[in-house]
Amino acid sequence: MAMTALEIEELIIKAFPNAKVIIDDLRGDGDHYAAQIIAEEFRGKTRVQQHQMVYNAMGGRMGKELHALALNTSAPSE
């Protein structure tokens, strides 16, 4: 069962309430997405740590309801 872009965005916003989130459906199949996420919670974290935080926010859906999620994460510019 595929996820919608809105469902992905809602999970991310729940974990990072003030984040700027842009979700793109890469193939139109509801199974391959790209997400751009800018969140203060990422400040001081490595890229790997940032991605782990997002995967944790997905609540175990990666590899199940969601096959692929390409991430571009960063803290806000100062």
Residue, then its C-alpha position, 0 to 999 in steps of 0.5 A: m500500500a503506497m503513501t501519499a505525499l500529504e501523508i509523508e509531509e504530515l509525519i515529517i511536520k509532526a516530528f519537526p513542527n516548524a520545518k519547511v517541507i517539499i515533497d515530490d512524487l518522482r514517478g507518479d506511483g506513490d512509492h518513490y518520493a524526494a523530500q526537501i526538509i529544512a528544520e532547526e532540529f538538524r542544526g549541528k547534526t551530520r547529514v547521516q544523523q539528519h536522515q536518520m531523524v527523518y527515517n525515525a519520523m516515518g515510524g517504520r514505514m520505510g521499506k513497507e508503505l514507502h519504498a523510496l524517499a530521497l532526502n535533501t536535509s538542512a538547517p535554516s540559513e542564518 
